[in-house]
Amino acid sequence: MKNSNLHYQKTVTRIPWGTQTNAKRPIPFFENVMPKFIERGKGCRLWDIDGNEFIDFRLSLGPVTLGYCYDEVDDAVRKQMEKGVLFSMASPIEYKLAELICDVVPNADMCRFMKTGEDVNSCNIRIARAYTGRDMILMSGYHGYPDWFATEDSPKNGVPEFMKEYVKIIPWGDCEAAEKLIKKYNERIACVISIPYDFNEDTSGTYIHHLRKLTKEYGIMLVLDEILTGFRLALGGAQEYFKVDADLAGYAKALANGYPLSTYVGKREYMEHLYKFKMTTTYAGETLSIAAAIATLNIMKRENVHKHIWNMGERLMNGLQEIAGDLSIEAHAAGLPPASFLKIDTPDQKYNERLEYFWHRELYREGVFANQRWFISYSHKEKDIDEALEKASAALRRAVEAEQKERSNIQPFWW
Ligand SMILES: Cc1ncc(COP(=O)(O)O)c(C=O)c1O
Protein backbone atom coordinates (compact mmCIF):
# COMPACT_ATOMS: atom_id res chain seq x y z
CA MET A 1 0.00 0.00 0.00
CA LYS A 2 3.06 2.26 -0.36
CA ASN A 3 1.71 4.25 -3.30
CA SER A 4 -1.75 4.46 -1.74
CA ASN A 5 -0.33 5.88 1.47
CA LEU A 6 1.97 8.38 -0.24
CA HIS A 7 -0.77 9.57 -2.57
CA TYR A 8 -3.18 9.95 0.32
CA GLN A 9 -0.82 12.30 2.14
CA LYS A 10 -0.82 14.56 -0.94
CA THR A 11 -4.52 14.24 -1.66
CA VAL A 12 -5.78 15.38 1.72
CA THR A 13 -3.93 18.68 1.27
CA ARG A 14 -6.27 19.53 -1.62
CA ILE A 15 -9.40 17.39 -1.17
CA PRO A 16 -11.23 17.24 2.18
CA TRP A 17 -11.39 13.59 3.26
CA GLY A 18 -9.26 12.77 0.19
CA THR A 19 -12.33 11.67 -1.75
CA GLN A 20 -15.61 12.98 -3.19
CA THR A 21 -17.69 10.24 -1.53
CA ASN A 22 -17.52 9.91 2.24
CA ALA A 23 -18.05 6.15 2.13
CA LYS A 24 -14.80 5.89 0.17
CA ARG A 25 -12.74 7.35 3.01
CA PRO A 26 -10.05 4.99 4.26
CA ILE A 27 -11.04 3.10 7.40
CA PRO A 28 -8.18 3.41 9.95
CA PHE A 29 -8.42 -0.19 11.19
CA PHE A 30 -7.83 -1.43 7.64
CA GLU A 31 -4.67 0.67 7.23
CA ASN A 32 -2.17 -1.04 4.92
CA VAL A 33 -4.60 -3.72 3.72
CA MET A 34 -7.49 -1.68 2.26
CA PRO A 35 -6.41 0.34 -0.78
CA LYS A 36 -7.01 4.09 -0.69
CA PHE A 37 -6.96 4.55 -4.46
CA ILE A 38 -8.05 2.35 -7.33
CA GLU A 39 -6.25 2.49 -10.68
CA ARG A 40 -8.60 0.42 -12.87
CA GLY A 41 -11.26 -2.25 -13.00
CA LYS A 42 -12.25 -5.03 -15.39
CA GLY A 43 -15.18 -7.41 -14.95
CA CYS A 44 -15.50 -8.12 -11.23
CA ARG A 45 -11.85 -7.25 -10.48
CA LEU A 46 -10.13 -4.09 -9.29
CA TRP A 47 -6.45 -3.10 -9.24
CA ASP A 48 -5.20 -0.49 -6.81
CA ILE A 49 -2.38 1.98 -7.47
CA ASP A 50 0.15 -0.44 -5.97
CA GLY A 51 -0.88 -3.15 -8.44
CA ASN A 52 -2.79 -5.28 -5.89
CA GLU A 53 -5.72 -7.22 -7.36
CA PHE A 54 -9.11 -7.60 -5.65
CA ILE A 55 -12.28 -9.53 -6.42
CA ASP A 56 -14.72 -6.70 -5.89
CA PHE A 57 -18.08 -7.04 -4.18
CA ARG A 58 -18.53 -3.35 -3.51
CA LEU A 59 -19.12 -2.45 -7.15
CA SER A 60 -18.36 1.20 -6.67
CA LEU A 61 -21.06 1.38 -3.92
CA GLY A 62 -23.54 -0.39 -6.18
CA PRO A 63 -23.63 1.05 -9.70
CA VAL A 64 -21.48 -1.45 -11.62
CA THR A 65 -24.13 -4.11 -12.21
CA LEU A 66 -22.64 -5.64 -15.34
CA GLY A 67 -18.96 -5.31 -14.50
CA TYR A 68 -16.15 -2.78 -14.89
CA CYS A 69 -15.31 -1.71 -18.47
CA TYR A 70 -18.13 -3.79 -19.91
CA ASP A 71 -17.34 -3.73 -23.63
CA GLU A 72 -20.85 -3.40 -25.07
CA VAL A 73 -21.68 -0.50 -22.76
CA ASP A 74 -18.38 1.30 -23.33
CA ASP A 75 -18.67 0.80 -27.11
CA ALA A 76 -22.12 2.44 -27.04
CA VAL A 77 -20.60 5.37 -25.13
CA ARG A 78 -17.70 5.71 -27.60
CA LYS A 79 -20.16 5.65 -30.52
CA GLN A 80 -22.24 8.40 -28.94
CA MET A 81 -19.10 10.40 -28.12
CA GLU A 82 -18.39 10.73 -31.82
CA LYS A 83 -21.70 12.58 -32.20
CA GLY A 84 -21.38 14.76 -29.11
CA VAL A 85 -22.02 14.82 -25.39
CA LEU A 86 -24.62 17.52 -24.84
CA PHE A 87 -26.54 19.63 -27.37
CA SER A 88 -28.48 22.87 -27.64
CA MET A 89 -31.76 20.94 -27.78
CA ALA A 90 -32.81 17.47 -26.63
CA SER A 91 -31.35 14.38 -28.28
CA PRO A 92 -33.59 11.62 -29.69
CA ILE A 93 -31.87 8.99 -27.54
CA GLU A 94 -33.58 10.49 -24.48
CA TYR A 95 -36.90 9.12 -25.76
CA LYS A 96 -35.30 5.77 -26.57
CA LEU A 97 -34.21 5.36 -22.94
CA ALA A 98 -37.51 6.71 -21.58
CA GLU A 99 -39.38 4.05 -23.54
CA LEU A 100 -37.11 1.29 -22.26
CA ILE A 101 -37.50 2.44 -18.64
CA CYS A 102 -41.28 2.82 -18.84
CA ASP A 103 -41.43 -0.61 -20.42
CA VAL A 104 -39.65 -2.43 -17.58
CA VAL A 105 -40.44 -0.39 -14.45
CA PRO A 106 -43.92 -0.88 -12.94
CA ASN A 107 -46.03 2.29 -12.54
CA ALA A 108 -43.73 4.29 -14.79
CA ASP A 109 -45.98 6.08 -17.28
CA MET A 110 -43.40 8.82 -17.70
CA CYS A 111 -39.86 9.49 -16.58
CA ARG A 112 -37.19 12.15 -16.54
CA PHE A 113 -33.45 11.97 -16.02
CA MET A 114 -31.00 13.41 -13.53
CA LYS A 115 -27.49 12.51 -12.40
CA THR A 116 -27.55 11.19 -8.82
CA GLY A 117 -29.76 9.36 -6.38
CA GLU A 118 -30.16 12.45 -4.28
CA ASP A 119 -31.31 14.41 -7.35
CA VAL A 120 -34.20 12.13 -8.18
CA ASN A 121 -35.37 11.76 -4.59
CA SER A 122 -35.45 15.55 -4.33
CA CYS A 123 -37.37 15.83 -7.62
CA ASN A 124 -39.96 13.35 -6.37
CA ILE A 125 -40.35 15.24 -3.09
CA ARG A 126 -40.86 18.48 -5.04
CA ILE A 127 -43.51 16.89 -7.25
CA ALA A 128 -45.32 15.41 -4.24
CA ARG A 129 -45.34 18.75 -2.42
CA ALA A 130 -46.37 20.70 -5.52
CA TYR A 131 -49.08 18.21 -6.49
CA THR A 132 -50.64 17.94 -3.03
CA GLY A 133 -50.02 21.52 -1.90
CA ARG A 134 -48.82 20.08 1.43
CA ASP A 135 -45.50 20.78 3.10
CA MET A 136 -44.59 17.85 5.33
CA ILE A 137 -42.82 14.63 4.41
CA LEU A 138 -42.24 11.43 6.35
CA MET A 139 -39.20 9.38 5.50
CA SER A 140 -37.57 6.02 6.20
CA GLY A 141 -33.98 5.17 5.31
CA TYR A 142 -31.05 7.03 3.78
CA HIS A 143 -31.89 9.24 0.79
CA GLY A 144 -28.78 11.38 0.16
CA TYR A 145 -27.42 14.71 1.40
CA PRO A 146 -30.18 17.27 0.62
CA ASP A 147 -31.57 19.62 3.26
CA TRP A 148 -34.91 17.84 3.48
CA PHE A 149 -33.12 14.63 4.34
CA ALA A 150 -30.35 15.87 6.59
CA THR A 151 -32.42 17.47 9.35
CA GLU A 152 -31.23 15.04 12.01
CA ASP A 153 -27.79 16.72 12.22
CA SER A 154 -29.18 20.24 11.87
CA PRO A 155 -28.00 22.93 12.42
CA LYS A 156 -24.34 21.84 12.62
CA ASN A 157 -24.48 20.55 9.03
CA GLY A 158 -25.76 23.81 7.58
CA VAL A 159 -29.39 22.73 7.39
CA PRO A 160 -31.72 25.34 8.94
CA GLU A 161 -33.32 24.03 12.10
CA PHE A 162 -36.83 25.08 11.08
CA MET A 163 -36.77 22.29 8.47
CA LYS A 164 -37.24 19.76 11.26
CA GLU A 165 -40.82 20.95 11.41
CA TYR A 166 -41.42 19.71 7.86
CA VAL A 167 -39.63 16.37 7.92
CA LYS A 168 -40.40 13.52 10.31
CA ILE A 169 -38.41 10.31 10.47
CA ILE A 170 -39.96 6.87 10.68
CA PRO A 171 -37.36 4.32 11.79
CA TRP A 172 -37.27 1.88 8.87
CA GLY A 173 -39.47 -1.14 9.52
CA ASP A 174 -41.44 0.38 12.39
CA CYS A 175 -45.04 -0.04 11.24
CA GLU A 176 -46.43 1.33 14.49
CA ALA A 177 -44.37 4.52 14.34
CA ALA A 178 -45.44 5.02 10.72
CA GLU A 179 -49.09 4.72 11.65
CA LYS A 180 -48.73 7.08 14.60
CA LEU A 181 -47.03 9.80 12.56
CA ILE A 182 -49.44 9.46 9.65
CA LYS A 183 -52.41 9.77 12.00
CA LYS A 184 -50.86 12.71 13.82
CA TYR A 185 -49.91 14.84 10.80
CA ASN A 186 -52.37 13.37 8.31
CA GLU A 187 -53.51 16.30 6.15
CA ARG A 188 -50.17 18.08 6.30
CA ILE A 189 -48.28 15.16 4.73
CA ALA A 190 -47.41 15.36 1.03
CA CYS A 191 -45.72 11.97 0.85
CA VAL A 192 -43.95 9.18 2.63
CA ILE A 193 -40.58 8.40 1.05
CA SER A 194 -38.97 5.08 1.91
CA ILE A 195 -36.42 2.56 0.77
CA PRO A 196 -38.22 -0.71 -0.10
CA TYR A 197 -36.03 -2.76 2.23
CA ASP A 198 -32.98 -1.88 4.25
CA PHE A 199 -30.45 -4.38 2.81
CA ASN A 200 -30.50 -6.02 6.19
CA GLU A 201 -32.27 -9.04 7.51
CA ASP A 202 -35.92 -8.18 7.00
CA THR A 203 -36.44 -9.06 3.36
CA SER A 204 -40.14 -9.82 3.74
CA GLY A 205 -41.52 -6.62 2.18
CA THR A 206 -43.99 -6.34 5.08
CA TYR A 207 -43.01 -2.78 5.94
CA ILE A 208 -43.28 -1.34 2.46
CA HIS A 209 -46.65 -3.04 1.93
CA HIS A 210 -47.80 -1.60 5.22
CA LEU A 211 -46.72 1.89 4.12
CA ARG A 212 -48.58 1.45 0.83
CA LYS A 213 -51.75 0.42 2.66
CA LEU A 214 -51.56 3.32 5.12
CA THR A 215 -50.76 5.95 2.50
CA LYS A 216 -53.68 4.80 0.34
CA GLU A 217 -56.01 4.86 3.32
CA TYR A 218 -54.99 8.43 4.24
CA GLY A 219 -54.67 9.81 0.69
CA ILE A 220 -50.91 10.38 0.93
CA MET A 221 -48.44 9.74 -1.89
CA LEU A 222 -45.91 6.94 -1.58
CA VAL A 223 -42.47 7.67 -3.04
CA LEU A 224 -40.05 4.78 -3.31
CA ASP A 225 -36.31 5.33 -3.11
CA GLU A 226 -35.10 2.57 -5.43
CA ILE A 227 -31.58 3.95 -5.70
CA LEU A 228 -30.08 0.67 -4.49
CA THR A 229 -32.85 -1.78 -5.36
CA GLY A 230 -33.75 -0.54 -8.85
CA PHE A 231 -32.51 -2.70 -11.76
CA ARG A 232 -30.80 -4.87 -9.12
CA LEU A 233 -33.39 -7.02 -7.33
CA ALA A 234 -35.15 -7.43 -10.65
CA LEU A 235 -35.32 -5.55 -13.94
CA GLY A 236 -38.35 -3.72 -12.53
CA GLY A 237 -36.61 -3.25 -9.15
CA ALA A 238 -38.37 -3.59 -5.81
CA GLN A 239 -41.74 -2.59 -7.26
CA GLU A 240 -41.55 -5.78 -9.30
CA TYR A 241 -39.84 -7.94 -6.67
CA PHE A 242 -42.06 -6.99 -3.71
CA LYS A 243 -45.12 -6.35 -5.91
CA VAL A 244 -45.66 -2.94 -4.40
CA ASP A 245 -47.00 0.08 -6.32
CA ALA A 246 -45.36 3.45 -5.85
CA ASP A 247 -46.83 6.77 -6.96
CA LEU A 248 -43.36 8.06 -7.76
CA ALA A 249 -40.00 6.29 -7.61
CA GLY A 250 -36.33 7.20 -8.02
CA TYR A 251 -33.62 5.02 -9.61
CA ALA A 252 -29.89 5.54 -10.02
CA LYS A 253 -27.16 3.11 -9.12
CA ALA A 254 -27.73 0.07 -11.32
CA LEU A 255 -29.09 1.94 -14.32
CA ALA A 256 -26.03 2.73 -16.41
CA ASN A 257 -23.24 0.43 -15.19
CA GLY A 258 -21.41 3.21 -13.39
CA TYR A 259 -22.09 6.14 -15.74
CA PRO A 260 -23.76 8.99 -13.87
CA LEU A 261 -27.46 8.80 -14.61
CA SER A 262 -30.59 8.60 -12.49
CA THR A 263 -34.27 8.70 -13.30
CA TYR A 264 -37.47 9.62 -11.54
CA VAL A 265 -40.57 7.89 -12.77
CA GLY A 266 -44.23 7.79 -11.92
CA LYS A 267 -47.85 7.76 -12.74
CA ARG A 268 -48.85 10.17 -15.50
CA GLU A 269 -50.99 12.51 -13.39
CA TYR A 270 -48.05 13.18 -11.05
CA MET A 271 -45.35 13.44 -13.71
CA GLU A 272 -47.48 15.81 -15.79
CA HIS A 273 -47.49 18.16 -12.83
CA LEU A 274 -43.99 19.09 -14.03
CA TYR A 275 -45.73 21.34 -16.58
CA LYS A 276 -46.95 23.49 -13.69
CA PHE A 277 -43.71 24.47 -11.96
CA LYS A 278 -40.03 24.84 -12.73
CA MET A 279 -37.66 21.92 -12.21
CA THR A 280 -34.75 21.86 -14.61
CA THR A 281 -31.01 21.37 -14.90
CA THR A 282 -28.44 21.61 -17.70
CA TYR A 283 -26.68 18.25 -17.66
CA ALA A 284 -29.57 15.82 -17.18
CA GLY A 285 -29.76 15.08 -20.91
CA GLU A 286 -26.04 14.25 -21.17
CA THR A 287 -25.98 11.63 -23.88
CA LEU A 288 -23.00 9.42 -22.97
CA SER A 289 -24.64 8.19 -19.78
CA ILE A 290 -27.95 7.81 -21.60
CA ALA A 291 -26.24 5.66 -24.25
CA ALA A 292 -24.68 3.61 -21.42
CA ALA A 293 -28.09 3.12 -19.80
CA ILE A 294 -29.70 2.00 -23.06
CA ALA A 295 -26.93 -0.54 -23.62
CA THR A 296 -27.12 -1.72 -19.98
CA LEU A 297 -30.89 -2.22 -20.03
CA ASN A 298 -30.75 -3.97 -23.41
CA ILE A 299 -28.14 -6.41 -22.08
CA MET A 300 -30.21 -6.98 -18.93
CA LYS A 301 -33.31 -7.75 -21.02
CA ARG A 302 -31.54 -9.90 -23.60
CA GLU A 303 -29.36 -12.03 -21.31
CA ASN A 304 -31.44 -12.52 -18.20
CA VAL A 305 -28.77 -10.81 -16.13
CA HIS A 306 -30.87 -10.89 -12.96
CA LYS A 307 -31.18 -14.65 -12.98
CA HIS A 308 -27.39 -14.86 -13.10
CA ILE A 309 -26.99 -12.32 -10.29
CA TRP A 310 -29.42 -14.26 -8.10
CA ASN A 311 -27.72 -17.59 -8.89
CA MET A 312 -24.27 -16.26 -8.07
CA GLY A 313 -25.60 -14.53 -4.96
CA GLU A 314 -27.13 -17.80 -3.77
CA ARG A 315 -23.85 -19.60 -4.43
CA LEU A 316 -22.06 -17.00 -2.34
CA MET A 317 -24.60 -17.16 0.49
CA ASN A 318 -24.47 -20.95 0.65
CA GLY A 319 -20.67 -20.83 0.62
CA LEU A 320 -20.43 -18.23 3.37
CA GLN A 321 -22.82 -20.22 5.50
CA GLU A 322 -20.71 -23.35 4.98
CA ILE A 323 -17.45 -21.57 5.83
CA ALA A 324 -18.89 -20.38 9.12
CA GLY A 325 -20.23 -23.86 9.84
CA ASP A 326 -16.81 -25.45 9.17
CA LEU A 327 -15.30 -23.17 11.80
CA SER A 328 -18.22 -23.75 14.19
CA ILE A 329 -19.09 -20.06 14.16
CA GLU A 330 -22.69 -19.22 14.91
CA ALA A 331 -23.64 -17.28 11.80
CA HIS A 332 -26.04 -17.26 8.88
CA ALA A 333 -26.10 -15.81 5.39
CA ALA A 334 -28.57 -12.92 5.43
CA GLY A 335 -30.06 -10.43 2.98
CA LEU A 336 -31.09 -11.16 -0.59
CA PRO A 337 -28.68 -12.78 -3.08
CA PRO A 338 -27.95 -9.59 -5.09
CA ALA A 339 -26.64 -8.02 -1.85
CA SER A 340 -26.04 -10.44 0.99
CA PHE A 341 -23.77 -10.73 4.02
CA LEU A 342 -22.66 -13.13 6.69
CA LYS A 343 -24.42 -12.27 9.91
CA ILE A 344 -22.40 -13.50 12.87
CA ASP A 345 -24.94 -14.05 15.57
CA THR A 346 -23.52 -15.46 18.75
CA PRO A 347 -25.28 -14.10 21.85
CA ASP A 348 -22.28 -11.77 22.42
CA GLN A 349 -22.98 -8.75 20.20
CA LYS A 350 -19.60 -7.14 20.89
CA TYR A 351 -17.82 -10.33 19.84
CA ASN A 352 -19.87 -10.47 16.64
CA GLU A 353 -18.89 -6.93 15.74
CA ARG A 354 -15.22 -7.54 16.48
CA LEU A 355 -15.09 -10.77 14.50
CA GLU A 356 -16.81 -9.12 11.53
CA TYR A 357 -14.27 -6.33 11.68
CA PHE A 358 -11.26 -8.65 11.83
CA TRP A 359 -12.74 -10.78 9.07
CA HIS A 360 -13.01 -7.79 6.74
CA ARG A 361 -9.43 -6.81 7.50
CA GLU A 362 -8.29 -10.29 6.55
CA LEU A 363 -10.53 -10.24 3.44
CA TYR A 364 -8.64 -7.19 2.17
CA ARG A 365 -5.38 -8.96 2.87
CA GLU A 366 -6.61 -11.93 0.81
CA GLY A 367 -7.65 -9.71 -2.11
CA VAL A 368 -11.40 -9.65 -1.58
CA PHE A 369 -13.03 -6.22 -1.53
CA ALA A 370 -16.22 -6.52 0.47
CA ASN A 371 -17.54 -3.82 2.71
CA GLN A 372 -20.32 -5.31 4.84
CA ARG A 373 -22.73 -6.00 1.91
CA TRP A 374 -21.61 -8.23 -0.94
CA PHE A 375 -23.04 -6.92 -4.23
CA ILE A 376 -23.06 -9.28 -7.18
CA SER A 377 -22.51 -8.21 -10.79
CA TYR A 378 -23.07 -10.01 -14.09
CA SER A 379 -19.29 -10.42 -14.33
CA HIS A 380 -19.07 -12.51 -11.16
CA LYS A 381 -18.87 -16.03 -12.55
CA GLU A 382 -18.82 -19.32 -10.63
CA LYS A 383 -15.02 -19.39 -10.56
CA ASP A 384 -14.86 -15.88 -9.09
CA ILE A 385 -17.36 -16.74 -6.38
CA ASP A 386 -15.50 -19.96 -5.57
CA GLU A 387 -12.15 -18.18 -5.45
CA ALA A 388 -13.63 -15.49 -3.19
CA LEU A 389 -15.09 -18.17 -0.91
CA GLU A 390 -11.74 -19.89 -0.58
CA LYS A 391 -10.14 -16.60 0.38
CA ALA A 392 -13.05 -15.77 2.69
CA SER A 393 -12.54 -19.07 4.48
CA ALA A 394 -8.83 -18.42 5.06
CA ALA A 395 -9.66 -14.88 6.17
CA LEU A 396 -12.30 -16.02 8.65
CA ARG A 397 -9.96 -18.61 10.16
CA ARG A 398 -7.31 -15.94 10.72
CA ALA A 399 -9.94 -13.50 12.01
CA VAL A 400 -10.93 -15.91 14.78
CA GLU A 401 -7.29 -16.08 15.91
CA ALA A 402 -6.80 -12.33 15.59
CA GLU A 403 -9.93 -11.64 17.62
CA GLN A 404 -8.48 -13.66 20.49
CA LYS A 405 -5.09 -11.96 20.36
CA GLU A 406 -6.01 -8.38 19.53
CA ARG A 407 -9.54 -7.91 20.84
CA SER A 408 -8.62 -5.31 23.43
CA ASN A 409 -7.14 -3.00 20.79
CA ILE A 410 -10.13 -2.40 18.61
CA GLN A 411 -13.44 -0.69 18.49
CA PRO A 412 -15.34 -1.52 15.29
CA PHE A 413 -16.09 1.64 13.36
CA TRP A 414 -17.31 1.61 9.75
CA TRP A 415 -17.68 5.39 9.20
C1 LIG B 1 -31.07 4.29 -0.78
C2 LIG B 1 -30.24 5.44 -1.25
N1 LIG B 1 -30.84 6.58 -1.59
C3 LIG B 1 -30.15 7.65 -2.02
C4 LIG B 1 -28.79 7.61 -2.14
C5 LIG B 1 -28.04 8.82 -2.61
O1 LIG B 1 -27.57 8.61 -3.90
P1 LIG B 1 -26.38 9.53 -4.45
O2 LIG B 1 -25.19 9.26 -3.62
O3 LIG B 1 -26.21 9.09 -5.88
O4 LIG B 1 -26.86 10.93 -4.36
C6 LIG B 1 -28.11 6.45 -1.79
C7 LIG B 1 -26.63 6.38 -1.87
O5 LIG B 1 -25.98 5.48 -1.42
C8 LIG B 1 -28.85 5.33 -1.35
O6 LIG B 1 -28.24 4.20 -0.99
Ligand as a Chemical Component Dictionary entry (heavy atoms), coordinates in Angstrom:
data_LIG
# 
_chem_comp.id                   LIG 
_chem_comp.type                 NON-POLYMER 
_chem_comp.pdbx_formal_charge   0 
_chem_comp.three_letter_code    LIG 
# 
loop_
_chem_comp_atom.comp_id 
_chem_comp_atom.atom_id 
_chem_comp_atom.alt_atom_id 
_chem_comp_atom.type_symbol 
_chem_comp_atom.charge 
_chem_comp_atom.model_Cartn_x 
_chem_comp_atom.model_Cartn_y 
_chem_comp_atom.model_Cartn_z 
_chem_comp_atom.pdbx_ordinal 
LIG C1 C1 C 0 -31.069 4.289  -0.785 1  
LIG C2 C2 C 0 -30.239 5.443  -1.254 2  
LIG N1 N1 N 0 -30.845 6.585  -1.589 3  
LIG C3 C3 C 0 -30.155 7.647  -2.022 4  
LIG C4 C4 C 0 -28.793 7.606  -2.140 5  
LIG C5 C5 C 0 -28.035 8.816  -2.607 6  
LIG O1 O1 O 0 -27.571 8.605  -3.902 7  
LIG P1 P1 P 0 -26.378 9.528  -4.446 8  
LIG O2 O2 O 0 -25.187 9.257  -3.618 9  
LIG O3 O3 O 0 -26.209 9.093  -5.885 10 
LIG O4 O4 O 0 -26.856 10.927 -4.362 11 
LIG C6 C6 C 0 -28.107 6.445  -1.790 12 
LIG C7 C7 C 0 -26.627 6.378  -1.871 13 
LIG O5 O5 O 0 -25.979 5.476  -1.421 14 
LIG C8 C8 C 0 -28.850 5.331  -1.347 15 
LIG O6 O6 O 0 -28.236 4.196  -0.986 16 
# 
loop_
_chem_comp_bond.comp_id 
_chem_comp_bond.atom_id_1 
_chem_comp_bond.atom_id_2 
_chem_comp_bond.value_order 
_chem_comp_bond.pdbx_ordinal 
LIG C1 C2 SING 1  
LIG C2 N1 SING 2  
LIG C2 C8 DOUB 3  
LIG N1 C3 DOUB 4  
LIG C3 C4 SING 5  
LIG C4 C5 SING 6  
LIG C4 C6 DOUB 7  
LIG C5 O1 SING 8  
LIG O1 P1 SING 9  
LIG P1 O2 DOUB 10 
LIG P1 O3 SING 11 
LIG P1 O4 SING 12 
LIG C6 C7 SING 13 
LIG C6 C8 SING 14 
LIG C7 O5 DOUB 15 
LIG C8 O6 SING 16 
# 
